[in-house]
Amino acid sequence: MSQLFNKLYKAQKYLQQLMLSVLLMAIASGLVAAPANATGVYEMPTVSAGEATWVIDTSDVLSRVSEGKLSNRLAELAQKTGNEVRMLTFRRLDYGETIQTFAKALFEKWYPTPEAQANQTLVVIDTQTNNTAVVTGEGIKSMLSDDIAQSIASETMVAPLREGDKYNQAFLDGSDRIIALLSGEPDPGPPTMEQNIQVESTFTSAEETDTKNSTIWVVVLLVVATVVPMATYFLYVK
């Protein structure tokens, strides 16, 4: 009996150590992989002024109908006015990056000279946090000022996102307002609704979620590694 107990005890300790080692490796690999899954400016497709690419959905959140509608609208705007608007979705920023710094850096990468930037507008959504940003060139700020661009990002586009991740509607609403302004029409203004709240604070970050999940798995597997050998021993004794 004592020999059996010793064997079960050793097996239990070995199993615990094995489970702990596996879990620590899994957590470590998860922490290392998280930055790798983040999006950097130089991981984005390259677009240049005059190119007929209007919507880049790297997060795969837009329907084909909405993407086609947006592309047609933006192509028509470019043809009529010479003002180009491109819309981008991506998932998760690099550590230390903000939606504004990312959008500005990508804008400068795509349009490296003041001349190339002049009549350009870039609209981006980080689908991990539902943060948005609008960057414009100097040549269109008289029609689409920085204040209005901020209003489009933080009010017009955020409203559908707050209602339930309505990315198609967010881009369509944003494009309606941008196209009207860049076509010389009056500003339709932001949606009429209750006081807008920044969406950023209402979303749990991926890092927090990964940490919580890892902790839960550690606890569960350690409990299993402890209980199963003891239960086997007691059943054997009975």
N, C-alpha and C positions, 0 to 999 in steps of 0.2 A: 504494500500500500504506500509506504513512504517513498519507495523508488518511483512508483507511478506519479506521486505528487511532485517529486523533484523533476521528473521528466516534463510533466505538464507545466510546471513553474518555469523551467528553462525555455520551453517552447513558447510560453506566453511572453517572456522577456525578449526572446529573439524576434517574435512577431511584432512586438511593440517597436523595437529598434528598427526593424525593416520598414514598417509603416511610416515611422517618423522620418527615416532617411528619404523614402520615396516622396513624402509630402513636402519635405524641405526642398528637395530638388524641383518638384512641381511648382512650388511657390517662387523659388528663385528664377526658374525659367520664365514664369509668368511675368515677374517684375522686369526681367530683361527684355521680354518680347513686347511689353507695352509700348516703350518708345519706338520700337521698330514698326509698330502698327500705326504710329502717328503719321500725320501728313506734313511734309515739308514743301516749300515752294518749288524746289527742283525735282520733286516727284510728280508734279502736275504736267499735263500735256502742254506742249508749246503752241501758242497761238500768236499770230502777228496781225497788225492793222491791215484791213482790207480782205482778210481771209473770211470765207463764208462758213465760219463755225461760230454758232451763236449760243448754244447750250451744251454744257459739259457736265454730265450727271455721273460723277465717279462714285457717288453713294448709292446709285440705282434706286432712287426714291420717286422719280417722276414717271408718269405714265407716257406711253408713246403718243397718245393724243395731245396731252399737254405740251410735251416736248416739240411736237410738230407745229402746234399752234404758236408757241413762243418763237420758234425759229422763223416761221413765216412772218410774224409781226415784226421781228427785229430786222429781218432781211428787207422788208418793205420800208422800214424807217431809215435804214442805211441808204437805200436806193434813192429815197425822196429827199433826205436832208444831209446825208454824208456823216451823220452821227451814228456811231456804232456802240451797241450795248451787248455785253456777253455775260452769261449767267452760269454760275458754277456751284455744284454741291460737292462737299468732301466730308470725310469722317475723321474727327479727332486731330487736334493741333499738336505740333511738337511742344515739348515741355518748355514753359516760359514764354511761349508765343501767345499773342492775342489775336482775335479775329481781325482787328484793325491793322495790326502790324503785318499779319499774313496777307491780307487783301492788298495793302499798299506795296509790299514786296513783290507780290505776283504781278500787280499792275505795272510796276517798273521793269520786271523781267520780260513781260509780254511786249511792252512798249518802252523801249530803252531811251528814247530821245523825247524832248519836249514836243517836237513836231509830231511824232507818232502818238503821243499821249493826248494831244490837244482835244480831239473830238471823241474820246473814248470814255466808256462807262463800264465798270466791272461790278457785278452784284454777286455776293457769295453767301452761302449758308453752311455753317458747320453743323451737320446733322447729329453729331454726338451731344451737343449742348443746345442746339437750335439758336445759336447766336448768328447774327447777320451783319453784313457791312456793305456799303456802297462807296466806291471810289470813282472820282470823275477827273477828267483832264481840264486844264486851264481854259481851253477854248469854249467850253460849254457851261462854265460856272455862272455866267450871266443868266442862263436859263435854269440850270440845276445847281444851285448853290450848295455849299457844304452843309448848311443847316437843313435844307430840304432833303439832301441825300441822307442825313442822319435820321430825319423824320420817316423817310421811306423805309429805312432799315429797322428802326426801333418801334415804329407804329404800324405802318401799312403792312409790312411783311410779318411782323411778330403776331398780329392779331389772329390769323389763321393757324399759326403754329401753336399758340396758346390753347386753341380750341381742340387740338388733337393731332399734331404733326401733319397738318395739311400743307405739304410742300408744294403740290401743284397749285393750290389756291394762293399760297404766299407769293410764288413767282408770277402768277397771272395778275394778281392785284398790284404787285410792285411794277410789273411791266406796263400796266395800264397808266399808272401815274407818271412813270418815266417817259413813256412814249408821248403822252400828252404834253409834257413840259418841253421835250426836245423837238416837238413839232410846232412849238410857238403858241400852244394853247394855254389857257389858265390852269393853275394848279388845282386838281380836284381835291387835294387835301387828304389828311389821314382819315381812317374810318371813324365814324361817330359811335363811341362806346364809352364804357366806364373807364376810369383812369387806368392807363397802361402801366403794366408792371414788367420789369426786366425779367426775361425768361431764364436767364442764366442761373439765378439762385434757386430755381425750382427743379432743377435736374441734378440727379446724382451723377457724379463723374464716374468714368469707367474705372479709374484707379480705386475709388472707394468701393465700387461694386466688386472688383476683383479681390480686394483685401477681405471684404466680408465673406465672400464665397470660400476663399482659401481657409479662413478661420473656422468656418462651419465644417468643412471637410476634415480639417485636422481634428476637431473635437469628436466628430462622428466616428472616424476611423480609429482613433485612439480608444474610444469606448468599446468599439467592436473588438479591437485587439485585446482588450482586458476582459471583457465579459465572456466571449466565446470559449476560451480555454477553461475558465472557471466553471462555466455551465457544463462543459464536457466532463470535467472532473466530477462534479456533483452528480450528474446523471450516471456516471460509471460507478460511483460509490453506492448509489441507490440500487 
